[in-house]
Amino acid sequence: MAALYKIANSFASLMNEDLDPELIIDTVEGIEGEFSDKVESLLAIIKNKTSDAKALKAESDNLSARAKAVNNQIEGIKQYIAHSLKTMDKKKITAGLHTVTIRKPVPVLKIADASKLPIELVDIDTVFKPKTADIKNLLKSGEKIEGATLEDGKESILIK
């Protein structure tokens, strides 16, 4: 089966030739049939690839959830060991090839109200974010807005 673009090019070049109308009709019907068959095959590929993408996304989500659960189990085991060492009033233990030591807690910064901090200890981050939906609606209604225009987006196909 020919490539879709070759079928389309054959159709376009046929329309530019000076041939018998009956011959053109027969040829066009054949080209349209081949074109339709090719599009149907491509749509089947899209359907399969979409299904594959959904399955891969679901598997990715599943694996992420499983990894999170395993990491939670690891953290729980570490806390269990730490609690047990504290209960026995031990700071260090050697178990086979492993050595476990309870470290002194590391200071953790907690900021209750950032607005009360001295200005020299604060980075100010200003973000200008256009209100795209509002701008688009105003441009559609005919208003002129400096710095913004409406342009045609990419064509797309609707598959039913």
N, CA and C of each residue as an Amber inpcrd file, in Angstrom:
protein
   480
   0.8550000  -1.1740000   0.0000000   0.0000000   0.0000000   0.0000000
   0.9010000   1.2360000   0.0000000   0.5720000   2.2070000  -0.8060000
   1.3660000   3.4240000  -0.9220000   1.2180000   4.2960000   0.3240000
   2.2180000   5.1490000   0.5170000   2.1720000   6.0870000   1.6340000
   1.0360000   7.0780000   1.4140000   0.4830000   7.5690000   2.5000000
  -0.6570000   8.4870000   2.4490000  -0.3460000   9.7210000   1.5980000
   0.8420000  10.2980000   1.7770000   1.1710000  11.5040000   1.0180000
   1.2860000  11.2020000  -0.4760000   1.7260000   9.9830000  -0.8340000
   1.8110000   9.6260000  -2.2520000   0.4150000   9.4970000  -2.8620000
  -0.5020000   8.9530000  -2.0900000  -1.8870000   8.8290000  -2.5570000
  -2.4830000  10.2190000  -2.7580000  -2.2670000  11.1010000  -1.7910000
  -2.7820000  12.4640000  -1.8900000  -2.1600000  13.1980000  -3.0790000
  -0.8600000  13.0050000  -3.3020000  -0.1870000  13.6510000  -4.4400000
  -0.7130000  13.1090000  -5.7670000  -0.9760000  11.8070000  -5.8310000
  -1.5440000  11.2170000  -7.0540000  -2.8950000  11.8300000  -7.3580000
  -3.7080000  12.0010000  -6.3220000  -5.0250000  12.6010000  -6.4800000
  -4.8930000  14.0370000  -7.0000000  -4.0000000  14.8030000  -6.3960000
  -3.8170000  16.2050000  -6.7990000  -3.3210000  16.3020000  -8.2320000
  -2.3750000  15.4560000  -8.6220000  -1.8460000  15.5260000  -9.9900000
  -2.8790000  15.0480000 -11.0130000  -3.7300000  14.1210000 -10.6330000
  -4.7810000  13.6310000 -11.5240000  -5.7520000  14.7600000 -11.8700000
  -6.0490000  15.6030000 -10.8850000  -6.9780000  16.7090000 -11.1080000
  -6.4170000  17.7360000 -12.0890000  -5.0990000  17.7660000 -12.2660000
  -4.4680000  18.7300000 -13.1680000  -4.2700000  18.1900000 -14.5870000
  -4.5800000  16.9240000 -14.8150000  -4.3870000  16.3270000 -16.1340000
  -5.6590000  16.4390000 -16.9740000  -5.4620000  16.4670000 -18.2620000
  -6.5750000  16.5620000 -19.2120000  -6.8940000  15.1570000 -19.7100000
  -7.7150000  14.4260000 -18.9640000  -8.0560000  13.0480000 -19.2940000
  -9.5540000  12.9150000 -19.5450000  -9.9170000  11.7670000 -20.0850000
 -11.3160000  11.4370000 -20.3270000 -12.0520000  11.4250000 -18.9810000
 -13.2040000  12.1100000 -18.8720000 -13.9310000  12.1910000 -17.5970000
 -14.2450000  10.8170000 -16.9880000 -14.5750000   9.8400000 -17.8190000
 -14.8850000   8.4990000 -17.3100000 -13.6570000   7.8700000 -16.6480000
 -12.5000000   8.0580000 -17.2890000 -11.2430000   7.5380000 -16.7440000
 -10.9020000   8.2450000 -15.4250000 -11.1390000   9.5480000 -15.3830000
 -10.8600000  10.3100000 -14.1560000 -11.7370000   9.8040000 -13.0180000
 -13.0280000   9.5680000 -13.3020000 -13.9580000   9.1000000 -12.2600000
 -13.5050000   7.7540000 -11.7090000 -13.1490000   6.8040000 -12.6020000
 -12.6960000   5.4870000 -12.1550000 -11.4150000   5.5880000 -11.3280000
 -10.4950000   6.4090000 -11.8010000  -9.2100000   6.5650000 -11.0980000
  -9.4090000   7.2340000  -9.7440000 -10.2590000   8.2690000  -9.7090000
 -10.5200000   8.9680000  -8.4480000 -11.1400000   8.0150000  -7.4360000
 -12.0870000   7.1880000  -7.8860000 -12.7100000   6.2310000  -6.9730000
 -11.6800000   5.2590000  -6.4110000 -10.7590000   4.8140000  -7.2580000
  -9.6990000   3.9050000  -6.8000000  -8.7700000   4.5830000  -5.8170000
  -8.3880000   5.8350000  -6.1340000  -7.4980000   6.5830000  -5.2390000
  -8.1930000   6.8670000  -3.9110000  -9.4700000   7.2460000  -3.9700000
 -10.2020000   7.5400000  -2.7300000 -10.3390000   6.2910000  -1.8730000
 -10.5460000   5.1430000  -2.5170000 -10.6390000   3.8810000  -1.7740000
  -9.3210000   3.5470000  -1.0980000  -8.2220000   3.7050000  -1.8450000
  -6.9000000   3.4350000  -1.2820000  -6.5850000   4.4250000  -0.1590000
  -6.9610000   5.6890000  -0.3730000  -6.7530000   6.7320000   0.6300000
  -7.5270000   6.3870000   1.9040000  -8.7820000   6.0060000   1.7400000
  -9.6340000   5.6510000   2.8740000  -9.0560000   4.4560000   3.6290000
  -8.5830000   3.4470000   2.8900000  -7.9870000   2.2710000   3.5300000
  -6.7450000   2.6610000   4.3330000  -5.9150000   3.5260000   3.7650000
  -4.6880000   3.9610000   4.4420000  -5.0290000   4.7550000   5.7020000
  -5.9940000   5.6660000   5.6150000  -6.3980000   6.4420000   6.7860000
  -6.9490000   5.5020000   7.8570000  -7.7330000   4.5150000   7.4530000
  -8.2730000   3.5550000   8.4150000  -7.1430000   2.8170000   9.1330000
  -6.1060000   2.4240000   8.3850000  -4.9580000   1.7480000   9.0100000
  -4.2500000   2.6710000   9.9870000  -4.0800000   3.9280000   9.5920000
  -3.4200000   4.8900000  10.4770000  -4.2540000   5.1630000  11.7300000
  -5.5720000   5.2080000  11.5740000  -6.4450000   5.4080000  12.7360000
  -6.3730000   4.2140000  13.6910000  -6.2230000   3.0140000  13.1410000
  -6.0600000   1.8270000  13.9840000  -4.7520000   1.9220000  14.7710000
  -3.7040000   2.4300000  14.1280000  -2.4220000   2.6230000  14.8140000
  -2.5950000   3.6400000  15.9350000  -3.2960000   4.7450000  15.6550000
  -3.5380000   5.7650000  16.6830000  -4.2620000   5.1500000  17.8730000
  -5.2810000   4.3520000  17.5930000  -6.0590000   3.7260000  18.6660000
  -5.1730000   2.8120000  19.5090000  -4.3400000   2.0090000  18.8550000
  -3.4510000   1.1060000  19.5860000  -2.4090000   1.8780000  20.3970000
  -1.8320000   2.9100000  19.7850000  -0.8080000   3.7060000  20.4820000
  -1.4280000   4.4520000  21.6640000  -2.6430000   4.9350000  21.5020000
  -3.3390000   5.6160000  22.6050000  -3.5650000   4.6450000  23.7560000
  -3.9710000   3.4430000  23.4280000  -4.1750000   2.4100000  24.4380000
  -2.8570000   2.0730000  25.1340000  -1.7820000   1.9520000  24.3450000
  -0.4630000   1.6810000  24.9220000  -0.0450000   2.8090000  25.8600000
  -0.2370000   4.0520000  25.4330000   0.1530000   5.2030000  26.2530000
  -0.6170000   5.2150000  27.5680000  -1.9220000   4.9300000  27.5130000
  -2.7290000   4.8840000  28.7370000  -2.2460000   3.7660000  29.6670000
  -1.9480000   2.6100000  29.0940000  -1.4760000   1.4850000  29.9050000
  -0.1190000   1.8070000  30.5340000   0.7650000   2.4300000  29.7680000
   2.0750000   2.7960000  30.3080000   1.9450000   3.8420000  31.4100000
   1.0460000   4.7990000  31.2360000   0.8150000   5.8260000  32.2580000
   0.2780000   5.1750000  33.5340000  -0.6710000   4.2600000  33.3690000
  -1.2400000   3.5630000  34.5240000  -0.1580000   2.7390000  35.2300000
   0.6920000   2.0770000  34.4580000   1.7720000   1.2780000  35.0470000
   2.7730000   2.1770000  35.7540000   3.0660000   3.3300000  35.1510000
   3.9630000   4.3020000  35.7750000   3.3910000   4.7810000  37.1060000
   2.1120000   5.1140000  37.1110000   1.4490000   5.5480000  38.3550000
   1.4990000   4.4360000  39.4030000   1.2530000   3.1990000  38.9530000
   1.2770000   2.0500000  39.8520000   2.6770000   1.8540000  40.4410000
   3.6930000   1.9470000  39.5850000   5.0680000   1.7770000  40.0590000
   5.4680000   2.8990000  41.0110000   5.0290000   4.1200000  40.7240000
   5.3190000   5.2450000  41.6210000   4.6760000   5.0220000  42.9860000
   3.4430000   4.5510000  42.9920000   2.7440000   4.2840000  44.2490000
   3.4470000   3.1630000  45.0220000   3.8900000   2.1300000  44.3070000
   4.5980000   1.0330000  44.9580000   5.9340000   1.5050000  45.5270000
   6.6560000   2.3520000  44.7690000   7.9300000   2.8840000  45.2520000
   7.7140000   3.7180000  46.5080000   6.6640000   4.5240000  46.5160000
   6.3510000   5.3440000  47.6930000   6.0430000   4.4430000  48.8910000
   5.2900000   3.3750000  48.6690000   4.9490000   2.4500000  49.7510000
   6.2110000   1.7760000  50.3000000   7.1110000   1.3720000  49.4140000
   8.3600000   0.7390000  49.8550000   9.2040000   1.7350000  50.6440000
   9.2890000   2.9900000  50.1570000  10.0470000   4.0100000  50.8850000
   9.4360000   4.2790000  52.2530000   8.1120000   4.2520000  52.3460000
   7.4460000   4.4230000  53.6430000   7.7800000   3.2580000  54.5820000
   7.8420000   2.0460000  54.0210000   8.2090000   0.8800000  54.8340000
   9.6420000   1.0180000  55.3440000  10.5420000   1.4610000  54.4780000
  11.9440000   1.6640000  54.8690000  12.0250000   2.6760000  56.0100000
  11.3260000   3.7840000  55.8630000  11.3310000   4.8230000  56.9000000
  10.7540000   4.2890000  58.1990000   9.6960000   3.4920000  58.1090000
   9.1000000   2.8890000  59.3040000  10.0730000   1.9540000  60.0130000
  10.8190000   1.1640000  59.2450000  11.8040000   0.2530000  59.8390000
  12.9180000   1.0460000  60.5130000  13.3740000   2.1230000  59.8660000
  14.4120000   2.9730000  60.4710000  13.9250000   3.5640000  61.7840000
  12.6970000   4.0510000  61.7960000  12.1350000   4.6290000  63.0230000
  11.9990000   3.5710000  64.1210000  11.6330000   2.3690000  63.7200000
  11.4990000   1.2550000  64.6670000  12.8440000   0.9420000  65.3110000
  13.8980000   0.8780000  64.4860000  15.2520000   0.6150000  65.0000000
  15.6780000   1.7410000  65.9380000  15.4670000   2.9930000  65.5140000
  15.8490000   4.1490000  66.3330000  15.1170000   4.1290000  67.6720000
  13.8290000   3.8640000  67.6400000  13.0330000   3.8180000  68.8710000
  13.5420000   2.7100000  69.8000000  13.8530000   1.5590000  69.2080000
  14.3460000   0.4330000  70.0030000  15.6980000   0.7530000  70.6320000
  16.5860000   1.4140000  69.8800000  17.8870000   1.8090000  70.4260000
  17.7100000   2.7990000  71.5760000  16.8110000   3.7600000  71.4140000
  16.5530000   4.7380000  72.4740000  15.9980000   4.0470000  73.7180000
  15.1130000   3.0850000  73.5000000  14.5170000   2.3540000  74.6130000
  15.5920000   1.6280000  75.4120000  16.6020000   1.1070000  74.7120000
  17.6850000   0.3890000  75.3840000  18.8000000   1.3370000  75.8280000
  18.5770000   2.6420000  75.6180000  19.5510000   3.6710000  75.9810000
  20.9030000   3.4340000  75.2980000  20.8300000   3.0860000  74.0220000
  22.0420000   2.8710000  73.2130000  22.0720000   3.9130000  72.0990000
  23.2680000   4.3440000  71.7470000  23.4380000   5.2930000  70.6400000
  24.0140000   4.6010000  69.4110000  24.5800000   3.3960000  69.6000000
  25.2430000   2.7110000  68.4930000  25.1530000   1.2090000  68.7080000
  25.0210000   0.4860000  67.5900000  25.0200000  -0.9780000  67.6540000
  25.6220000  -1.5120000  66.3590000  26.3590000  -2.5910000  66.4950000
  26.8940000  -3.2880000  65.3290000  26.1080000  -4.5790000  65.2010000
  25.5410000  -4.7750000  64.0140000  24.7320000  -5.9640000  63.7510000
  25.2380000  -6.5960000  62.4600000  26.0770000  -7.6270000  62.6090000
  26.6510000  -8.2660000  61.4290000  27.5740000  -7.2980000  60.6980000
  27.2960000  -7.0700000  59.4370000  28.1150000  -6.1680000  58.6260000
  27.7330000  -4.7070000  58.7980000  26.6620000  -4.4490000  59.4980000
  26.0970000  -3.1040000  59.5880000  26.3440000  -2.4740000  60.9560000
  26.4850000  -1.1730000  60.9210000  26.5800000  -0.4050000  62.1530000
  25.5190000   0.6710000  62.1010000  24.7500000   0.7770000  63.1600000
  23.6870000   1.7720000  63.2470000  24.0510000   2.7420000  64.3600000
  24.0020000   4.0220000  64.0380000  24.2890000   5.0550000  65.0220000
  23.1450000   6.0470000  65.0130000  22.7020000   6.4270000  66.1990000
  21.6710000   7.4590000  66.2930000  22.3940000   8.7960000  66.3110000
  22.1130000   9.6130000  65.3380000  22.7410000  10.9260000  65.2460000
  21.9710000  11.9470000  66.0550000  22.7210000  12.9650000  66.4490000
  22.1060000  14.0910000  67.1320000  21.1800000  14.7860000  66.1280000
  20.0150000  15.2440000  66.5460000  19.0940000  15.9040000  65.6120000
  19.7350000  17.1310000  64.9480000  19.4600000  17.3030000  63.6720000
  19.9380000  18.4460000  62.9090000  18.9010000  19.5580000  63.0510000
  19.3490000  20.7980000  63.3030000  18.3760000  21.8960000  63.4200000
  17.5690000  22.0690000  62.1270000  16.2780000  22.2380000  62.2840000
  15.3760000  22.4290000  61.1470000  14.7330000  23.8030000  61.2830000
  14.8250000  24.6000000  60.2250000  14.2640000  25.9480000  60.2410000
  12.7540000  25.8990000  60.0580000  12.0420000  26.5940000  60.9190000
  10.5910000  26.7480000  60.7870000  10.3090000  28.2510000  60.7390000
   9.6070000  28.6880000  59.7160000   9.2490000  30.1000000  59.5960000
   7.7520000  30.2130000  59.8270000   7.3970000  30.8790000  60.9130000
   5.9900000  31.0240000  61.2690000   5.3160000  32.1050000  60.4450000
   6.0130000  33.2300000  60.2010000   5.4170000  34.3360000  59.4570000
   6.5160000  35.0590000  58.6760000   6.6250000  34.7610000  57.4010000
   7.6800000  35.3320000  56.5630000   7.5650000  36.8460000  56.4460000
   6.3800000  37.3890000  56.6000000   6.2090000  38.8440000  56.4610000
   6.8560000  39.6170000  57.6080000   7.1810000  38.9550000  58.6940000
   7.8000000  39.6200000  59.8430000   9.3280000  39.5600000  59.8110000
   9.8810000  38.8570000  58.8230000  11.3370000  38.7420000  58.7260000
  11.9400000  40.0490000  58.2300000  13.1790000  40.3620000  58.6410000
  13.8570000  41.5640000  58.1290000  14.0200000  41.4580000  56.6080000
  13.8700000  42.5740000  55.9220000  13.8890000  42.5960000  54.4570000
  15.1870000  42.0390000  53.8760000  16.3110000  42.2250000  54.6040000
  17.5920000  41.7270000  54.0900000  17.6870000  40.2010000  54.1450000
  16.7520000  39.5530000  54.8140000  16.7330000  38.0860000  54.8940000
  15.6420000  37.4700000  54.0120000  15.1110000  38.2770000  53.1160000
  14.0250000  37.8070000  52.2580000  14.3690000  38.0970000  50.8040000
  14.1690000  37.1170000  49.9440000  14.2470000  37.3280000  48.5040000
  12.8370000  37.6300000  48.0150000  12.7100000  38.6990000  47.2540000
  11.4010000  39.0660000  46.7240000  11.3290000  38.5770000  45.2850000
  10.3220000  37.7960000  45.0180000  10.1430000  37.1930000  43.6980000
   8.8320000  37.7050000  43.1180000   8.9420000  38.4760000  42.0370000
   7.7460000  39.0220000  41.4000000   7.5420000  38.2970000  40.0730000
   6.3680000  37.8060000  39.8780000   6.0600000  37.0710000  38.6590000
   4.8930000  37.7610000  37.9580000   5.0900000  38.0920000  36.6860000
   4.0090000  38.6230000  35.8690000   3.4680000  37.4770000  35.0460000
   2.2210000  37.1550000  35.2760000   1.6010000  36.0490000  34.5620000
   0.3710000  36.5860000  33.8360000   0.4190000  36.5820000  32.5100000
  -0.7360000  37.0830000  31.7580000  -1.9960000  36.2680000  32.0520000
  -3.1160000  36.9520000  32.1060000  -4.4140000  36.2910000  32.2800000
  -4.8820000  35.8930000  30.8800000  -4.3690000  34.7740000  30.4060000
  -4.5410000  34.3860000  29.0090000  -5.9970000  34.2470000  28.5920000
  -6.8280000  33.6730000  29.4390000  -8.2400000  33.5000000  29.0750000
  -8.9220000  34.8520000  28.8970000  -8.6530000  35.7970000  29.8030000
  -9.2520000  37.1300000  29.7040000  -8.7630000  37.8620000  28.4490000
  -7.4650000  37.7690000  28.1920000  -6.8890000  38.4340000  27.0130000
  -7.4990000  37.8550000  25.7430000  -7.6010000  36.5430000  25.6800000
  -8.1640000  35.8840000  24.5010000  -9.6090000  36.3250000  24.2680000
 -10.3960000  36.3860000  25.3290000 -11.7960000  36.8040000  25.2040000
 -11.9100000  38.2460000  24.7220000 -11.0730000  39.1210000  25.2570000
 -11.1000000  40.5240000  24.8250000 -10.6960000  40.6670000  23.3560000
  -9.6750000  39.9360000  22.9370000  -9.2560000  39.9950000  21.5320000
 -10.3440000  39.4340000  20.6120000 -10.9980000  38.3730000  21.0430000
 -12.0910000  37.7930000  20.2540000 -13.2310000  38.7770000  20.0960000
 -13.4590000  39.6040000  21.1220000 -14.5540000  40.5660000  21.0600000
 -14.1820000  41.8080000  20.2530000 -12.9300000  41.8380000  19.7300000
 -12.5460000  42.9320000  18.8520000 -11.6660000  43.9890000  19.4850000
 -11.3900000  43.8730000  20.7680000 -10.5200000  44.8730000  21.4110000
  -9.0880000  44.6800000  20.9540000  -8.3580000  45.7770000  20.9080000
  -6.9290000  45.7450000  20.5790000  -6.1630000  45.8020000  21.8860000
  -5.2180000  44.8860000  22.0540000  -4.3980000  44.8570000  23.2600000
  -2.9410000  44.8440000  22.8120000  -2.2090000  45.8840000  23.2110000
  -0.8050000  45.9820000  22.8310000  -0.0420000  44.8160000  23.4580000
   0.7340000  44.1330000  22.6270000   1.5350000  43.0150000  23.1180000
   0.8610000  41.6660000  22.9720000  -0.3560000  41.6530000  22.4030000
  -1.0570000  40.3690000  22.2510000  -1.8680000  40.3690000  20.9620000
  -1.8760000  39.2410000  20.2900000  -2.6850000  39.0540000  19.0860000
  -3.2660000  37.6500000  19.1010000  -4.2920000  37.4550000  18.3190000
  -4.8480000  36.1170000  18.1240000  -4.3210000  35.5850000  16.8000000
  -3.8430000  34.3700000  16.8150000  -3.3630000  33.7200000  15.6010000
  -4.0210000  32.3620000  15.4920000  -4.0480000  31.8160000  14.2890000
  -4.5970000  30.4840000  14.0980000  -3.6590000  29.4550000  14.7110000
  -4.2020000  28.5450000  15.4680000  -3.4020000  27.4660000  16.0550000
  -3.1960000  26.3640000  15.0490000  -2.6930000  25.2420000  15.5160000
  -2.4670000  24.1010000  14.6400000  -3.7900000  23.4420000  14.2950000
  -3.8840000  22.9510000  13.0750000  -5.0500000  22.1680000  12.7030000
  -5.0020000  20.8520000  13.4520000  -6.1600000  20.3110000  13.7330000
  -6.2110000  19.0240000  14.4030000  -7.3110000  18.2040000  13.7570000
  -7.2940000  16.9310000  14.0510000  -8.3620000  16.0750000  13.5170000
  -9.1980000  15.5710000  14.6750000 -10.4590000  15.3480000  14.3860000
 -11.3910000  14.7900000  15.3550000 -11.6700000  13.3680000  14.9250000
 -11.4090000  12.4240000  15.7870000 -11.6100000  11.0090000  15.4690000
 -12.7840000  10.5050000  16.2660000 -13.7800000   9.9770000  15.5720000
 -14.9590000   9.4370000  16.2400000 -15.0440000   7.9530000  15.9880000
